[in-house]
Amino acid sequence: MIDIKTVESVRVLTLSSGPVNAQDVELLEELTSAVRDLGRSDAGALVVTGAGRAFSAGVDLNRVVDGGAGYT
């Protein structure tokens, strides 16, 4: 769901989760872990981008509706 490449001293983190990178619990957990790990490294700048036609459509509402109140 997340791809990280290094370009010189810059890390480029690309969200790649479906056609519009909708955010679900799994993607956000992976993103949190990746950013935490990069913060502990000697990386310079971090660029966050999205694959496909959108950076991110925001919260995956279908997962929220299907999961109900316990989904968070």
PDB file of N, CA, C, O and CB in Angstrom:
ATOM      1  N   MET A   1       0.802  -1.193   0.000  1.00  0.00           N
ATOM      2  CA  MET A   1       0.000   0.000   0.000  1.00  0.00           C
ATOM      3  C   MET A   1       0.849   1.263   0.000  1.00  0.00           C
ATOM      4  O   MET A   1       0.393   2.327  -0.419  1.00  0.00           O
ATOM      5  CB  MET A   1      -0.914  -0.005   1.180  1.00  0.00           C
ATOM      6  N   ILE A   2       2.099   1.138   0.477  1.00  0.00           N
ATOM      7  CA  ILE A   2       2.996   2.283   0.517  1.00  0.00           C
ATOM      8  C   ILE A   2       4.320   1.873  -0.102  1.00  0.00           C
ATOM      9  O   ILE A   2       4.861   0.806   0.189  1.00  0.00           O
ATOM     10  CB  ILE A   2       3.192   2.802   1.973  1.00  0.00           C
ATOM     11  N   ASP A   3       4.828   2.740  -0.959  1.00  0.00           N
ATOM     12  CA  ASP A   3       6.121   2.516  -1.600  1.00  0.00           C
ATOM     13  C   ASP A   3       7.037   3.659  -1.192  1.00  0.00           C
ATOM     14  O   ASP A   3       6.640   4.823  -1.233  1.00  0.00           O
ATOM     15  CB  ASP A   3       5.987   2.422  -3.165  1.00  0.00           C
ATOM     16  N   ILE A   4       8.272   3.325  -0.794  1.00  0.00           N
ATOM     17  CA  ILE A   4       9.226   4.354  -0.390  1.00  0.00           C
ATOM     18  C   ILE A   4      10.474   4.205  -1.242  1.00  0.00           C
ATOM     19  O   ILE A   4      11.065   3.128  -1.321  1.00  0.00           O
ATOM     20  CB  ILE A   4       9.570   4.252   1.131  1.00  0.00           C
ATOM     21  N   LYS A   5      10.865   5.302  -1.880  1.00  0.00           N
ATOM     22  CA  LYS A   5      12.082   5.336  -2.685  1.00  0.00           C
ATOM     23  C   LYS A   5      12.960   6.466  -2.172  1.00  0.00           C
ATOM     24  O   LYS A   5      12.478   7.431  -1.578  1.00  0.00           O
ATOM     25  CB  LYS A   5      11.759   5.521  -4.204  1.00  0.00           C
ATOM     26  N   THR A   6      14.231   6.329  -2.408  1.00  0.00           N
ATOM     27  CA  THR A   6      15.179   7.361  -2.019  1.00  0.00           C
ATOM     28  C   THR A   6      15.741   8.018  -3.271  1.00  0.00           C
ATOM     29  O   THR A   6      16.221   7.340  -4.180  1.00  0.00           O
ATOM     30  CB  THR A   6      16.315   6.773  -1.145  1.00  0.00           C
ATOM     31  N   VAL A   7      15.677   9.339  -3.308  1.00  0.00           N
ATOM     32  CA  VAL A   7      16.259  10.126  -4.393  1.00  0.00           C
ATOM     33  C   VAL A   7      17.236  11.090  -3.731  1.00  0.00           C
ATOM     34  O   VAL A   7      16.834  12.088  -3.133  1.00  0.00           O
ATOM     35  CB  VAL A   7      15.149  10.893  -5.245  1.00  0.00           C
ATOM     36  N   GLU A   8      18.522  10.779  -3.847  1.00  0.00           N
ATOM     37  CA  GLU A   8      19.582  11.497  -3.135  1.00  0.00           C
ATOM     38  C   GLU A   8      19.282  11.433  -1.645  1.00  0.00           C
ATOM     39  O   GLU A   8      19.245  10.332  -1.095  1.00  0.00           O
ATOM     40  CB  GLU A   8      19.697  12.985  -3.622  1.00  0.00           C
ATOM     41  N   SER A   9      19.066  12.545  -0.965  1.00  0.00           N
ATOM     42  CA  SER A   9      18.794  12.491   0.486  1.00  0.00           C
ATOM     43  C   SER A   9      17.304  12.630   0.790  1.00  0.00           C
ATOM     44  O   SER A   9      16.918  12.791   1.948  1.00  0.00           O
ATOM     45  CB  SER A   9      19.572  13.595   1.214  1.00  0.00           C
ATOM     46  N   VAL A  10      16.472  12.569  -0.239  1.00  0.00           N
ATOM     47  CA  VAL A  10      15.030  12.747  -0.070  1.00  0.00           C
ATOM     48  C   VAL A  10      14.328  11.393  -0.169  1.00  0.00           C
ATOM     49  O   VAL A  10      14.611  10.603  -1.069  1.00  0.00           O
ATOM     50  CB  VAL A  10      14.467  13.733  -1.131  1.00  0.00           C
ATOM     51  N   ARG A  11      13.415  11.135   0.760  1.00  0.00           N
ATOM     52  CA  ARG A  11      12.587   9.938   0.695  1.00  0.00           C
ATOM     53  C   ARG A  11      11.254  10.327   0.064  1.00  0.00           C
ATOM     54  O   ARG A  11      10.651  11.333   0.436  1.00  0.00           O
ATOM     55  CB  ARG A  11      12.383   9.301   2.117  1.00  0.00           C
ATOM     56  N   VAL A  12      10.809   9.532  -0.879  1.00  0.00           N
ATOM     57  CA  VAL A  12       9.526   9.766  -1.540  1.00  0.00           C
ATOM     58  C   VAL A  12       8.600   8.625  -1.151  1.00  0.00           C
ATOM     59  O   VAL A  12       8.826   7.476  -1.531  1.00  0.00           O
ATOM     60  CB  VAL A  12       9.685   9.867  -3.106  1.00  0.00           C
ATOM     61  N   LEU A  13       7.569   8.939  -0.401  1.00  0.00           N
ATOM     62  CA  LEU A  13       6.600   7.963   0.073  1.00  0.00           C
ATOM     63  C   LEU A  13       5.353   8.104  -0.795  1.00  0.00           C
ATOM     64  O   LEU A  13       4.744   9.172  -0.851  1.00  0.00           O
ATOM     65  CB  LEU A  13       6.269   8.168   1.600  1.00  0.00           C
ATOM     66  N   THR A  14       4.976   7.011  -1.476  1.00  0.00           N
ATOM     67  CA  THR A  14       3.827   7.039  -2.378  1.00  0.00           C
ATOM     68  C   THR A  14       2.722   6.145  -1.848  1.00  0.00           C
ATOM     69  O   THR A  14       2.924   4.951  -1.629  1.00  0.00           O
ATOM     70  CB  THR A  14       4.233   6.601  -3.794  1.00  0.00           C
ATOM     71  N   LEU A  15       1.539   6.739  -1.641  1.00  0.00           N
ATOM     72  CA  LEU A  15       0.356   5.965  -1.266  1.00  0.00           C
ATOM     73  C   LEU A  15      -0.144   5.257  -2.515  1.00  0.00           C
ATOM     74  O   LEU A  15      -0.285   5.878  -3.569  1.00  0.00           O
ATOM     75  CB  LEU A  15      -0.764   6.879  -0.640  1.00  0.00           C
ATOM     76  N   SER A  16      -0.407   3.984  -2.405  1.00  0.00           N
ATOM     77  CA  SER A  16      -0.886   3.213  -3.547  1.00  0.00           C
ATOM     78  C   SER A  16      -1.936   2.223  -3.054  1.00  0.00           C
ATOM     79  O   SER A  16      -1.670   1.034  -2.877  1.00  0.00           O
ATOM     80  CB  SER A  16       0.290   2.473  -4.268  1.00  0.00           C
ATOM     81  N   SER A  17      -3.138   2.755  -2.839  1.00  0.00           N
ATOM     82  CA  SER A  17      -4.208   1.954  -2.248  1.00  0.00           C
ATOM     83  C   SER A  17      -5.495   2.147  -3.045  1.00  0.00           C
ATOM     84  O   SER A  17      -6.319   2.999  -2.712  1.00  0.00           O
ATOM     85  CB  SER A  17      -4.427   2.334  -0.759  1.00  0.00           C
ATOM     86  N   GLY A  18      -5.654   1.373  -4.070  1.00  0.00           N
ATOM     87  CA  GLY A  18      -6.849   1.484  -4.904  1.00  0.00           C
ATOM     88  C   GLY A  18      -6.760   2.685  -5.831  1.00  0.00           C
ATOM     89  O   GLY A  18      -5.741   3.374  -5.872  1.00  0.00           O
ATOM     90  N   PRO A  19      -7.820   2.928  -6.565  1.00  0.00           N
ATOM     91  CA  PRO A  19      -7.764   3.977  -7.595  1.00  0.00           C
ATOM     92  C   PRO A  19      -7.641   5.405  -7.056  1.00  0.00           C
ATOM     93  O   PRO A  19      -7.138   6.278  -7.763  1.00  0.00           O
ATOM     94  CB  PRO A  19      -8.985   3.892  -8.443  1.00  0.00           C
ATOM     95  N   VAL A  20      -8.083   5.661  -5.832  1.00  0.00           N
ATOM     96  CA  VAL A  20      -8.019   7.030  -5.300  1.00  0.00           C
ATOM     97  C   VAL A  20      -7.376   7.086  -3.911  1.00  0.00           C
ATOM     98  O   VAL A  20      -7.554   8.068  -3.190  1.00  0.00           O
ATOM     99  CB  VAL A  20      -9.421   7.630  -5.239  1.00  0.00           C
ATOM    100  N   ASN A  21      -6.642   6.057  -3.534  1.00  0.00           N
ATOM    101  CA  ASN A  21      -5.913   6.024  -2.267  1.00  0.00           C
ATOM    102  C   ASN A  21      -6.786   6.364  -1.067  1.00  0.00           C
ATOM    103  O   ASN A  21      -6.392   7.136  -0.193  1.00  0.00           O
ATOM    104  CB  ASN A  21      -4.752   6.976  -2.324  1.00  0.00           C
ATOM    105  N   ALA A  22      -7.969   5.779  -1.039  1.00  0.00           N
ATOM    106  CA  ALA A  22      -8.873   5.997   0.099  1.00  0.00           C
ATOM    107  C   ALA A  22      -8.219   5.461   1.367  1.00  0.00           C
ATOM    108  O   ALA A  22      -7.593   4.401   1.350  1.00  0.00           O
ATOM    109  CB  ALA A  22     -10.256   5.308  -0.140  1.00  0.00           C
ATOM    110  N   GLN A  23      -8.365   6.186   2.451  1.00  0.00           N
ATOM    111  CA  GLN A  23      -7.706   5.849   3.705  1.00  0.00           C
ATOM    112  C   GLN A  23      -8.574   4.941   4.568  1.00  0.00           C
ATOM    113  O   GLN A  23      -9.683   5.298   4.965  1.00  0.00           O
ATOM    114  CB  GLN A  23      -7.356   7.114   4.471  1.00  0.00           C
ATOM    115  N   ASP A  24      -8.036   3.758   4.843  1.00  0.00           N
ATOM    116  CA  ASP A  24      -8.688   2.860   5.782  1.00  0.00           C
ATOM    117  C   ASP A  24      -7.731   2.633   6.950  1.00  0.00           C
ATOM    118  O   ASP A  24      -6.611   3.146   6.945  1.00  0.00           O
ATOM    119  CB  ASP A  24      -9.089   1.504   5.097  1.00  0.00           C
ATOM    120  N   VAL A  25      -8.154   1.892   7.919  1.00  0.00           N
ATOM    121  CA  VAL A  25      -7.334   1.679   9.124  1.00  0.00           C
ATOM    122  C   VAL A  25      -5.984   1.069   8.764  1.00  0.00           C
ATOM    123  O   VAL A  25      -4.959   1.486   9.303  1.00  0.00           O
ATOM    124  CB  VAL A  25      -8.070   0.769  10.127  1.00  0.00           C
ATOM    125  N   GLU A  26      -5.966   0.103   7.874  1.00  0.00           N
ATOM    126  CA  GLU A  26      -4.713  -0.561   7.520  1.00  0.00           C
ATOM    127  C   GLU A  26      -3.728   0.400   6.851  1.00  0.00           C
ATOM    128  O   GLU A  26      -2.541   0.398   7.178  1.00  0.00           O
ATOM    129  CB  GLU A  26      -4.990  -1.744   6.596  1.00  0.00           C
ATOM    130  N   LEU A  27      -4.213   1.217   5.921  1.00  0.00           N
ATOM    131  CA  LEU A  27      -3.340   2.177   5.255  1.00  0.00           C
ATOM    132  C   LEU A  27      -2.786   3.186   6.259  1.00  0.00           C
ATOM    133  O   LEU A  27      -1.598   3.506   6.226  1.00  0.00           O
ATOM    134  CB  LEU A  27      -4.097   2.903   4.131  1.00  0.00           C
ATOM    135  N   LEU A  28      -3.635   3.685   7.145  1.00  0.00           N
ATOM    136  CA  LEU A  28      -3.181   4.668   8.127  1.00  0.00           C
ATOM    137  C   LEU A  28      -2.183   4.071   9.121  1.00  0.00           C
ATOM    138  O   LEU A  28      -1.258   4.760   9.554  1.00  0.00           O
ATOM    139  CB  LEU A  28      -4.374   5.241   8.877  1.00  0.00           C
ATOM    140  N   GLU A  29      -2.360   2.801   9.485  1.00  0.00           N
ATOM    141  CA  GLU A  29      -1.389   2.142  10.362  1.00  0.00           C
ATOM    142  C   GLU A  29      -0.046   1.992   9.654  1.00  0.00           C
ATOM    143  O   GLU A  29       1.007   2.224  10.247  1.00  0.00           O
ATOM    144  CB  GLU A  29      -1.913   0.762  10.810  1.00  0.00           C
ATOM    145  N   GLU A  30      -0.092   1.602   8.377  1.00  0.00           N
ATOM    146  CA  GLU A  30       1.143   1.454   7.605  1.00  0.00           C
ATOM    147  C   GLU A  30       1.828   2.807   7.417  1.00  0.00           C
ATOM    148  O   GLU A  30       3.052   2.900   7.509  1.00  0.00           O
ATOM    149  CB  GLU A  30       0.848   0.811   6.236  1.00  0.00           C
ATOM    150  N   LEU A  31       1.052   3.846   7.155  1.00  0.00           N
ATOM    151  CA  LEU A  31       1.597   5.191   6.987  1.00  0.00           C
ATOM    152  C   LEU A  31       2.244   5.675   8.284  1.00  0.00           C
ATOM    153  O   LEU A  31       3.343   6.231   8.264  1.00  0.00           O
ATOM    154  CB  LEU A  31       0.493   6.168   6.543  1.00  0.00           C
ATOM    155  N   THR A  32       1.568   5.467   9.400  1.00  0.00           N
ATOM    156  CA  THR A  32       2.116   5.861  10.701  1.00  0.00           C
ATOM    157  C   THR A  32       3.436   5.162  10.973  1.00  0.00           C
ATOM    158  O   THR A  32       4.399   5.790  11.413  1.00  0.00           O
ATOM    159  CB  THR A  32       1.122   5.548  11.820  1.00  0.00           C
ATOM    160  N   SER A  33       3.482   3.870  10.714  1.00  0.00           N
ATOM    161  CA  SER A  33       4.698   3.094  10.934  1.00  0.00           C
ATOM    162  C   SER A  33       5.831   3.572  10.025  1.00  0.00           C
ATOM    163  O   SER A  33       6.968   3.719  10.474  1.00  0.00           O
ATOM    164  CB  SER A  33       4.427   1.606  10.702  1.00  0.00           C
ATOM    165  N   ALA A  34       5.529   3.810   8.763  1.00  0.00           N
ATOM    166  CA  ALA A  34       6.551   4.251   7.814  1.00  0.00           C
ATOM    167  C   ALA A  34       7.117   5.612   8.203  1.00  0.00           C
ATOM    168  O   ALA A  34       8.332   5.810   8.173  1.00  0.00           O
ATOM    169  CB  ALA A  34       5.974   4.310   6.399  1.00  0.00           C
ATOM    170  N   VAL A  35       6.254   6.544   8.564  1.00  0.00           N
ATOM    171  CA  VAL A  35       6.713   7.881   8.952  1.00  0.00           C
ATOM    172  C   VAL A  35       7.527   7.803  10.245  1.00  0.00           C
ATOM    173  O   VAL A  35       8.538   8.492  10.383  1.00  0.00           O
ATOM    174  CB  VAL A  35       5.507   8.845   9.129  1.00  0.00           C
ATOM    175  N   ARG A  36       7.101   6.983  11.174  1.00  0.00           N
ATOM    176  CA  ARG A  36       7.845   6.811  12.424  1.00  0.00           C
ATOM    177  C   ARG A  36       9.244   6.256  12.137  1.00  0.00           C
ATOM    178  O   ARG A  36      10.234   6.751  12.676  1.00  0.00           O
ATOM    179  CB  ARG A  36       7.077   5.869  13.387  1.00  0.00           C
ATOM    180  N   ASP A  37       9.321   5.230  11.288  1.00  0.00           N
ATOM    181  CA  ASP A  37      10.616   4.636  10.937  1.00  0.00           C
ATOM    182  C   ASP A  37      11.513   5.640  10.219  1.00  0.00           C
ATOM    183  O   ASP A  37      12.711   5.714  10.491  1.00  0.00           O
ATOM    184  CB  ASP A  37      10.413   3.398  10.057  1.00  0.00           C
ATOM    185  N   LEU A  38      10.931   6.410   9.306  1.00  0.00           N
ATOM    186  CA  LEU A  38      11.720   7.408   8.581  1.00  0.00           C
ATOM    187  C   LEU A  38      12.206   8.507   9.521  1.00  0.00           C
ATOM    188  O   LEU A  38      13.298   9.045   9.339  1.00  0.00           O
ATOM    189  CB  LEU A  38      10.894   8.019   7.437  1.00  0.00           C
ATOM    190  N   GLY A  39      11.401   8.840  10.521  1.00  0.00           N
ATOM    191  CA  GLY A  39      11.807   9.847  11.499  1.00  0.00           C
ATOM    192  C   GLY A  39      13.005   9.421  12.314  1.00  0.00           C
ATOM    193  O   GLY A  39      13.763  10.259  12.802  1.00  0.00           O
ATOM    194  N   ARG A  40      13.179   8.131  12.461  1.00  0.00           N
ATOM    195  CA  ARG A  40      14.310   7.590  13.227  1.00  0.00           C
ATOM    196  C   ARG A  40      15.548   7.398  12.362  1.00  0.00           C
ATOM    197  O   ARG A  40      16.627   7.108  12.879  1.00  0.00           O
ATOM    198  CB  ARG A  40      13.926   6.264  13.867  1.00  0.00           C
ATOM    199  N   SER A  41      15.402   7.557  11.062  1.00  0.00           N
ATOM    200  CA  SER A  41      16.519   7.322  10.144  1.00  0.00           C
ATOM    201  C   SER A  41      17.272   8.621   9.884  1.00  0.00           C
ATOM    202  O   SER A  41      16.934   9.673  10.428  1.00  0.00           O
ATOM    203  CB  SER A  41      16.017   6.721   8.814  1.00  0.00           C
ATOM    204  N   ASP A  42      18.293   8.528   9.047  1.00  0.00           N
ATOM    205  CA  ASP A  42      19.074   9.709   8.693  1.00  0.00           C
ATOM    206  C   ASP A  42      18.546  10.374   7.423  1.00  0.00           C
ATOM    207  O   ASP A  42      19.271  11.115   6.758  1.00  0.00           O
ATOM    208  CB  ASP A  42      20.539   9.333   8.512  1.00  0.00           C
ATOM    209  N   ALA A  43      17.294  10.111   7.092  1.00  0.00           N
ATOM    210  CA  ALA A  43      16.702  10.679   5.881  1.00  0.00           C
ATOM    211  C   ALA A  43      16.632  12.194   5.986  1.00  0.00           C
ATOM    212  O   ALA A  43      16.485  12.753   7.072  1.00  0.00           O
ATOM    213  CB  ALA A  43      15.300  10.096   5.636  1.00  0.00           C
ATOM    214  N   GLY A  44      16.739  12.839   4.841  1.00  0.00           N
ATOM    215  CA  GLY A  44      16.575  14.292   4.789  1.00  0.00           C
ATOM    216  C   GLY A  44      15.093  14.606   4.746  1.00  0.00           C
ATOM    217  O   GLY A  44      14.356  14.314   5.687  1.00  0.00           O
ATOM    218  N   ALA A  45      14.673  15.194   3.665  1.00  0.00           N
ATOM    219  CA  ALA A  45      13.268  15.571   3.508  1.00  0.00           C
ATOM    220  C   ALA A  45      12.416  14.353   3.169  1.00  0.00           C
ATOM    221  O   ALA A  45      12.913  13.333   2.693  1.00  0.00           O
ATOM    222  CB  ALA A  45      13.117  16.643   2.418  1.00  0.00           C
ATOM    223  N   LEU A  46      11.117  14.492   3.430  1.00  0.00           N
ATOM    224  CA  LEU A  46      10.135  13.461   3.084  1.00  0.00           C
ATOM    225  C   LEU A  46       9.074  14.096   2.193  1.00  0.00           C
ATOM    226  O   LEU A  46       8.483  15.119   2.540  1.00  0.00           O
ATOM    227  CB  LEU A  46       9.487  12.827   4.371  1.00  0.00           C
ATOM    228  N   VAL A  47       8.845  13.476   1.042  1.00  0.00           N
ATOM    229  CA  VAL A  47       7.780  13.897   0.141  1.00  0.00           C
ATOM    230  C   VAL A  47       6.716  12.809   0.175  1.00  0.00           C
ATOM    231  O   VAL A  47       7.027  11.632  -0.013  1.00  0.00           O
ATOM    232  CB  VAL A  47       8.314  14.145  -1.325  1.00  0.00           C
ATOM    233  N   VAL A  48       5.463  13.190   0.413  1.00  0.00           N
ATOM    234  CA  VAL A  48       4.358  12.234   0.417  1.00  0.00           C
ATOM    235  C   VAL A  48       3.496  12.543  -0.796  1.00  0.00           C
ATOM    236  O   VAL A  48       3.070  13.680  -1.001  1.00  0.00           O
ATOM    237  CB  VAL A  48       3.522  12.306   1.753  1.00  0.00           C
ATOM    238  N   THR A  49       3.247  11.510  -1.598  1.00  0.00           N
ATOM    239  CA  THR A  49       2.466  11.677  -2.814  1.00  0.00           C
ATOM    240  C   THR A  49       1.519  10.490  -2.959  1.00  0.00           C
ATOM    241  O   THR A  49       1.603   9.523  -2.203  1.00  0.00           O
ATOM    242  CB  THR A  49       3.390  11.809  -4.058  1.00  0.00           C
ATOM    243  N   GLY A  50       0.631  10.571  -3.921  1.00  0.00           N
ATOM    244  CA  GLY A  50      -0.308   9.485  -4.171  1.00  0.00           C
ATOM    245  C   GLY A  50      -0.174   8.971  -5.581  1.00  0.00           C
ATOM    246  O   GLY A  50       0.003   9.754  -6.515  1.00  0.00           O
ATOM    247  N   ALA A  51      -0.254   7.668  -5.750  1.00  0.00           N
ATOM    248  CA  ALA A  51      -0.237   7.065  -7.076  1.00  0.00           C
ATOM    249  C   ALA A  51      -1.621   7.224  -7.700  1.00  0.00           C
ATOM    250  O   ALA A  51      -2.618   7.370  -6.992  1.00  0.00           O
ATOM    251  CB  ALA A  51       0.180   5.560  -7.007  1.00  0.00           C
ATOM    252  N   GLY A  52      -1.671   7.196  -8.994  1.00  0.00           N
ATOM    253  CA  GLY A  52      -2.958   7.262  -9.673  1.00  0.00           C
ATOM    254  C   GLY A  52      -3.439   8.687  -9.855  1.00  0.00           C
ATOM    255  O   GLY A  52      -2.649   9.629  -9.918  1.00  0.00           O
ATOM    256  N   ARG A  53      -4.747   8.823  -9.938  1.00  0.00           N
ATOM    257  CA  ARG A  53      -5.320  10.120 -10.312  1.00  0.00           C
ATOM    258  C   ARG A  53      -5.568  11.078  -9.146  1.00  0.00           C
ATOM    259  O   ARG A  53      -5.960  12.223  -9.368  1.00  0.00           O
ATOM    260  CB  ARG A  53      -6.601   9.895 -11.023  1.00  0.00           C
ATOM    261  N   ALA A  54      -5.348  10.632  -7.922  1.00  0.00           N
ATOM    262  CA  ALA A  54      -5.594  11.499  -6.771  1.00  0.00           C
ATOM    263  C   ALA A  54      -4.580  11.212  -5.672  1.00  0.00           C
ATOM    264  O   ALA A  54      -4.129  10.079  -5.500  1.00  0.00           O
ATOM    265  CB  ALA A  54      -7.031  11.308  -6.240  1.00  0.00           C
ATOM    266  N   PHE A  55      -4.230  12.262  -4.931  1.00  0.00           N
ATOM    267  CA  PHE A  55      -3.367  12.054  -3.768  1.00  0.00           C
ATOM    268  C   PHE A  55      -4.078  11.112  -2.800  1.00  0.00           C
ATOM    269  O   PHE A  55      -3.528  10.079  -2.417  1.00  0.00           O
ATOM    270  CB  PHE A  55      -3.014  13.414  -3.071  1.00  0.00           C
ATOM    271  N   SER A  56      -5.292  11.466  -2.409  1.00  0.00           N
ATOM    272  CA  SER A  56      -6.125  10.626  -1.558  1.00  0.00           C
ATOM    273  C   SER A  56      -7.541  11.180  -1.557  1.00  0.00           C
ATOM    274  O   SER A  56      -7.749  12.391  -1.497  1.00  0.00           O
ATOM    275  CB  SER A  56      -5.557  10.552  -0.113  1.00  0.00           C
ATOM    276  N   ALA A  57      -8.498  10.288  -1.625  1.00  0.00           N
ATOM    277  CA  ALA A  57      -9.903  10.687  -1.580  1.00  0.00           C
ATOM    278  C   ALA A  57     -10.378  10.896  -0.146  1.00  0.00           C
ATOM    279  O   ALA A  57     -11.534  11.254   0.078  1.00  0.00           O
ATOM    280  CB  ALA A  57     -10.772   9.637  -2.268  1.00  0.00           C
ATOM    281  N   GLY A  58      -9.498  10.677   0.822  1.00  0.00           N
ATOM    282  CA  GLY A  58      -9.882  10.802   2.224  1.00  0.00           C
ATOM    283  C   GLY A  58     -10.291   9.456   2.791  1.00  0.00           C
ATOM    284  O   GLY A  58      -9.864   8.409   2.302  1.00  0.00           O
ATOM    285  N   VAL A  59     -11.105   9.489   3.805  1.00  0.00           N
ATOM    286  CA  VAL A  59     -11.531   8.266   4.500  1.00  0.00           C
ATOM    287  C   VAL A  59     -12.338   7.370   3.567  1.00  0.00           C
ATOM    288  O   VAL A  59     -13.177   7.846   2.802  1.00  0.00           O
ATOM    289  CB  VAL A  59     -12.365   8.616   5.752  1.00  0.00           C
ATOM    290  N   ASP A  60     -12.073   6.067   3.638  1.00  0.00           N
ATOM    291  CA  ASP A  60     -12.809   5.091   2.847  1.00  0.00           C
ATOM    292  C   ASP A  60     -14.190   4.904   3.492  1.00  0.00           C
ATOM    293  O   ASP A  60     -14.358   4.088   4.398  1.00  0.00           O
ATOM    294  CB  ASP A  60     -12.028   3.725   2.755  1.00  0.00           C
ATOM    295  N   LEU A  61     -15.151   5.657   3.018  1.00  0.00           N
ATOM    296  CA  LEU A  61     -16.489   5.648   3.626  1.00  0.00           C
ATOM    297  C   LEU A  61     -17.170   4.293   3.528  1.00  0.00           C
ATOM    298  O   LEU A  61     -17.943   3.935   4.416  1.00  0.00           O
ATOM    299  CB  LEU A  61     -17.362   6.693   2.970  1.00  0.00           C
ATOM    300  N   ASN A  62     -16.905   3.532   2.477  1.00  0.00           N
ATOM    301  CA  ASN A  62     -17.491   2.188   2.365  1.00  0.00           C
ATOM    302  C   ASN A  62     -17.040   1.303   3.516  1.00  0.00           C
ATOM    303  O   ASN A  62     -17.839   0.544   4.065  1.00  0.00           O
ATOM    304  CB  ASN A  62     -17.109   1.539   1.024  1.00  0.00           C
ATOM    305  N   ARG A  63     -15.754   1.392   3.888  1.00  0.00           N
ATOM    306  CA  ARG A  63     -15.259   0.594   5.017  1.00  0.00           C
ATOM    307  C   ARG A  63     -15.899   1.059   6.318  1.00  0.00           C
ATOM    308  O   ARG A  63     -16.207   0.233   7.176  1.00  0.00           O
ATOM    309  CB  ARG A  63     -13.719   0.685   5.118  1.00  0.00           C
ATOM    310  N   VAL A  64     -16.106   2.361   6.482  1.00  0.00           N
ATOM    311  CA  VAL A  64     -16.728   2.882   7.693  1.00  0.00           C
ATOM    312  C   VAL A  64     -18.161   2.387   7.796  1.00  0.00           C
ATOM    313  O   VAL A  64     -18.583   1.931   8.859  1.00  0.00           O
ATOM    314  CB  VAL A  64     -16.687   4.420   7.711  1.00  0.00           C
ATOM    315  N   VAL A  65     -18.913   2.470   6.709  1.00  0.00           N
ATOM    316  CA  VAL A  65     -20.315   2.034   6.717  1.00  0.00           C
ATOM    317  C   VAL A  65     -20.398   0.530   6.968  1.00  0.00           C
ATOM    318  O   VAL A  65     -21.205   0.072   7.777  1.00  0.00           O
ATOM    319  CB  VAL A  65     -21.009   2.395   5.377  1.00  0.00           C
ATOM    320  N   ASP A  66     -19.546  -0.242   6.260  1.00  0.00           N
ATOM    321  CA  ASP A  66     -19.582  -1.693   6.419  1.00  0.00           C
ATOM    322  C   ASP A  66     -19.137  -2.132   7.815  1.00  0.00           C
ATOM    323  O   ASP A  66     -19.650  -3.115   8.350  1.00  0.00           O
ATOM    324  CB  ASP A  66     -18.703  -2.351   5.370  1.00  0.00           C
ATOM    325  N   GLY A  67     -18.187  -1.410   8.402  1.00  0.00           N
ATOM    326  CA  GLY A  67     -17.639  -1.783   9.705  1.00  0.00           C
ATOM    327  C   GLY A  67     -18.436  -1.273  10.875  1.00  0.00           C
ATOM    328  O   GLY A  67     -18.304  -1.783  11.988  1.00  0.00           O
ATOM    329  N   GLY A  68     -19.263  -0.274  10.643  1.00  0.00           N
ATOM    330  CA  GLY A  68     -20.075   0.272  11.737  1.00  0.00           C
ATOM    331  C   GLY A  68     -19.254   0.978  12.775  1.00  0.00           C
ATOM    332  O   GLY A  68     -18.107   1.347  12.521  1.00  0.00           O
ATOM    333  N   ALA A  69     -19.818   1.171  13.933  1.00  0.00           N
ATOM    334  CA  ALA A  69     -19.185   1.935  15.013  1.00  0.00           C
ATOM    335  C   ALA A  69     -17.884   1.300  15.485  1.00  0.00           C
ATOM    336  O   ALA A  69     -17.003   2.012  15.966  1.00  0.00           O
ATOM    337  CB  ALA A  69     -20.138   2.066  16.185  1.00  0.00           C
ATOM    338  N   GLY A  70     -17.740   0.013  15.367  1.00  0.00           N
ATOM    339  CA  GLY A  70     -16.537  -0.681  15.832  1.00  0.00           C
ATOM    340  C   GLY A  70     -15.367  -0.595  14.887  1.00  0.00           C
ATOM    341  O   GLY A  70     -14.293  -1.109  15.200  1.00  0.00           O
ATOM    342  N   TYR A  71     -15.534   0.043  13.729  1.00  0.00           N
ATOM    343  CA  TYR A  71     -14.461   0.074  12.723  1.00  0.00           C
ATOM    344  C   TYR A  71     -13.302   0.971  13.112  1.00  0.00           C
ATOM    345  O   TYR A  71     -12.200   0.776  12.598  1.00  0.00           O
ATOM    346  CB  TYR A  71     -15.012   0.530  11.402  1.00  0.00           C
ATOM    347  N   THR A  72     -13.485   1.914  13.965  1.00  0.00           N
ATOM    348  CA  THR A  72     -12.412   2.838  14.283  1.00  0.00           C
ATOM    349  C   THR A  72     -11.462   2.167  15.194  1.00  0.00           C
ATOM    350  O   THR A  72     -10.466   2.768  15.598  1.00  0.00           O
ATOM    351  CB  THR A  72     -12.932   4.118  14.903  1.00  0.00           C
TER     352      THR A  72
END
